[in-house]
Amino acid sequence: MKPIDNRVAFGQLVKRLLDGTVALIALLVLLPILVVAALGIKMTSPGPIFYRAKRVGKGGRVFSMLKLRTMRMNSDGVSAITAPDDRRIFGFGLWLRRLKIDELPQFWNILTGDMSLVGPRPEDPKIVERDYNCWMRETLLVAPGVTGPGSVYGYFFGDALLDDADPEGSYARNLLPPKLALERAYLDRAGVLSDFSYILLTAWAIVAHILGREVRLPRADVEGARRWAPQGPYPIART
């Protein structure tokens, strides 16, 4: 068992080094976009630029996930889930969300060790406590990611599965099971190459969303996800 443990430890070390290096470079390269976004927030909505969201990370530890603020002030306590036509989001914030620019500050969470580039998307503590079953909690064994299978799935297909009248209930029933099933399946084949493929898929998902194109997920992850949430729905990539 020791050689396997050593390989796992080495793989985790390589992933951590890659995460930190990419996050630092990304923050430097994307700084102009962050500055423009910050100015846009200050000009269009009173309140702070950043929002710290409580999320559950590796091992069930709660941390503060950094985001650009996209909702009006005093929006907390209404719902932990953003509905498709959520009126809490101000105009400029909507564009930040559509382009995923509001997630860019999470590169800082990578540098602090709370998050990884690719991994299960971190959830609100209330949702974890209320809605996670045993196999869902297995996704808490690794560091959460800025992107990953669940992030791509939720970004591109989430609105169709959510109900404005009951965002939290519809999230738990319709979106959470397939989203977490994809993330659980991803854990079985996680590695540098699969991480890189999801970084590329995330970039394509953003472009495809703008162009009105379709995004399909890796067949291996979809087939693995059916073990935990057979019903899906899962858009499968042609291979």
C-alpha positions in Angstrom: 0.0 0.0 0.0 2.9 2.4 0.7 3.9 2.9 -3.0 0.2 3.7 -3.8 0.1 6.1 -1.0 3.3 7.8 -2.2 1.9 8.1 -5.7 -1.3 9.7 -4.4 0.6 12.1 -2.2 2.8 13.0 -5.1 -0.2 13.6 -7.4 -1.8 15.8 -4.8 1.5 17.8 -4.5 1.7 18.3 -8.3 -2.0 19.3 -8.4 -1.4 21.9 -5.6 1.6 23.3 -7.3 -0.2 23.6 -10.6 -3.2 25.1 -8.9 -1.2 27.8 -7.2 0.9 28.6 -10.3 -2.1 28.9 -12.6 -4.1 30.9 -10.0 -1.3 33.4 -9.5 -0.8 33.9 -13.3 -4.6 34.1 -13.8 -5.0 36.8 -11.2 -2.2 38.9 -12.8 -3.5 38.4 -16.3 -7.1 39.0 -15.4 -6.5 42.0 -13.2 -7.7 44.5 -15.9 -11.0 42.6 -16.2 -11.4 42.6 -12.4 -10.8 46.3 -12.3 -13.4 47.0 -15.0 -15.8 44.7 -13.2 -15.2 46.4 -9.9 -15.8 49.9 -11.4 -19.0 48.6 -13.0 -20.3 47.3 -9.7 -19.6 50.5 -7.9 -21.3 52.6 -10.6 -24.4 50.5 -10.9 -25.1 49.2 -7.4 -24.5 50.7 -4.0 -22.4 48.4 -1.7 -19.2 46.5 -1.6 -17.4 45.1 -4.6 -16.8 41.6 -3.2 -19.2 39.1 -1.6 -18.0 36.4 0.8 -20.2 33.4 0.6 -20.0 30.7 3.3 -19.3 27.3 1.6 -18.4 23.8 2.7 -14.9 22.7 1.6 -12.7 19.7 2.0 -13.5 17.6 5.0 -16.7 19.5 5.7 -14.8 22.7 6.8 -16.7 25.9 6.2 -14.8 28.7 4.4 -15.5 32.1 2.8 -15.6 31.9 -0.9 -14.9 35.2 -2.6 -17.1 36.5 -5.4 -17.7 39.7 -7.2 -21.1 41.0 -5.8 -23.9 40.6 -8.3 -26.9 41.0 -6.1 -28.4 44.0 -4.4 -27.6 44.7 -0.8 -29.6 42.8 1.9 -30.3 39.9 -0.4 -29.1 37.3 2.1 -31.6 35.1 3.9 -34.1 34.9 1.0 -32.8 31.8 -0.7 -29.5 30.0 -1.0 -30.2 29.3 -4.6 -30.3 31.8 -7.4 -33.5 31.4 -9.5 -33.5 31.9 -13.3 -35.3 35.2 -13.0 -34.0 36.2 -9.6 -34.8 39.8 -9.0 -32.0 40.2 -6.4 -29.5 40.4 -9.3 -28.8 43.9 -10.6 -28.3 44.5 -14.3 -24.5 44.7 -14.5 -24.3 41.7 -12.1 -26.3 39.6 -14.5 -23.7 40.0 -17.2 -21.0 39.2 -14.7 -22.7 36.0 -13.9 -23.4 35.0 -17.5 -19.7 35.4 -18.4 -18.6 33.8 -15.1 -16.6 36.9 -14.3 -18.1 37.0 -10.8 -16.2 33.8 -10.1 -12.7 35.1 -10.9 -11.9 36.2 -7.3 -11.9 32.5 -6.4 -8.4 32.3 -7.8 -7.5 33.9 -4.5 -9.2 31.0 -2.7 -6.9 28.7 -4.6 -3.9 30.6 -3.4 -5.1 30.3 0.2 -5.6 26.6 -0.2 -9.4 26.6 0.3 -10.1 25.7 -3.4 -8.6 24.0 -6.4 -8.9 24.8 -10.1 -11.1 21.8 -10.8 -13.2 19.9 -8.4 -16.7 19.6 -6.9 -18.5 22.9 -6.7 -18.7 24.0 -3.0 -22.2 24.3 -1.6 -24.0 26.4 1.0 -23.7 24.8 4.5 -27.5 24.7 4.8 -27.8 22.7 1.6 -25.1 20.2 2.6 -26.7 19.7 6.0 -30.2 19.3 4.7 -29.9 17.6 1.3 -26.6 15.6 1.1 -26.9 11.9 1.5 -23.9 9.5 2.0 -22.6 9.3 -1.5 -23.0 13.0 -2.0 -20.8 13.7 1.0 -18.0 11.8 -0.7 -17.5 14.8 -2.8 -16.3 16.6 0.3 -13.2 14.4 0.4 -11.3 16.7 -2.0 -10.9 20.4 -2.3 -13.8 22.2 -4.1 -13.1 23.6 -7.5 -13.6 26.9 -9.3 -14.9 24.8 -12.1 -15.6 21.1 -12.8 -18.3 18.8 -14.1 -21.0 20.1 -11.7 -20.1 23.7 -12.5 -20.4 23.2 -16.2 -23.6 21.2 -15.8 -25.2 23.8 -13.5 -24.1 26.8 -15.6 -25.5 25.4 -18.9 -28.5 23.4 -17.8 -29.4 24.7 -14.3 -32.0 27.2 -15.4 -34.1 24.6 -17.1 -34.2 22.5 -13.9 -35.0 25.3 -11.5 -38.4 26.7 -10.6 -38.7 30.4 -9.8 -41.5 29.7 -7.3 -39.4 27.1 -5.3 -35.7 27.5 -6.2 -34.3 25.6 -3.2 -36.8 22.7 -3.5 -36.4 22.4 -7.2 -32.6 22.5 -6.8 -32.6 19.7 -4.3 -35.0 17.6 -6.4 -33.9 18.3 -10.0 -30.4 19.7 -10.2 -28.4 18.6 -7.1 -28.6 14.8 -7.7 -27.2 14.8 -11.3 -24.8 17.6 -10.6 -23.3 15.8 -7.6 -23.4 12.4 -9.4 -21.2 13.9 -12.2 -18.8 15.3 -9.5 -18.7 11.9 -7.7 -17.9 10.1 -11.0 -15.2 12.7 -11.8 -13.4 11.8 -8.5 -12.9 8.2 -9.8 -10.8 9.5 -12.7 -9.5 12.8 -11.5 -6.0 13.8 -12.7 -4.1 16.5 -14.5 -5.5 15.5 -18.0 -9.1 15.4 -16.8 -8.6 18.7 -15.0 -7.3 20.3 -18.1 -10.2 18.9 -20.2 -12.7 20.6 -17.8 -10.9 23.9 -17.9 -11.2 23.8 -21.7 -14.8 22.6 -21.5 -15.6 25.5 -19.1 -14.2 28.0 -21.6 -16.2 26.4 -24.4 -19.4 26.4 -22.2 -19.1 30.2 -21.8 -18.6 30.8 -25.5 -21.4 28.3 -26.4 -23.8 30.0 -24.0 -23.2 33.3 -25.7 -23.6 31.8 -29.2 -26.6 29.6 -28.3 -24.7 26.4 -29.0 -25.0 23.1 -27.2 -22.5 21.7 -24.7 -22.1 18.0 -24.0 -20.3 16.3 -21.1 -17.6 13.6 -21.3 -19.2 10.2 -21.8 -17.0 8.6 -19.1 -18.3 11.0 -16.5 -21.9 10.6 -17.6 -21.8 6.8 -17.5 -20.2 7.0 -14.1 -22.8 9.5 -12.8 -25.7 7.1 -13.7 -24.5 4.9 -10.9 -25.7 7.5 -8.3 -28.4 9.4 -10.2 -29.6 7.2 -13.1 -32.4 9.6 -14.2 -30.1 12.5 -15.3 -30.7 14.3 -17.5 -27.2 14.1 -19.0 -26.1 15.6 -22.4 -23.4 13.1 -23.6 -20.5 14.0 -25.8 -20.3 12.0 -29.0 -17.2 9.8 -29.1 
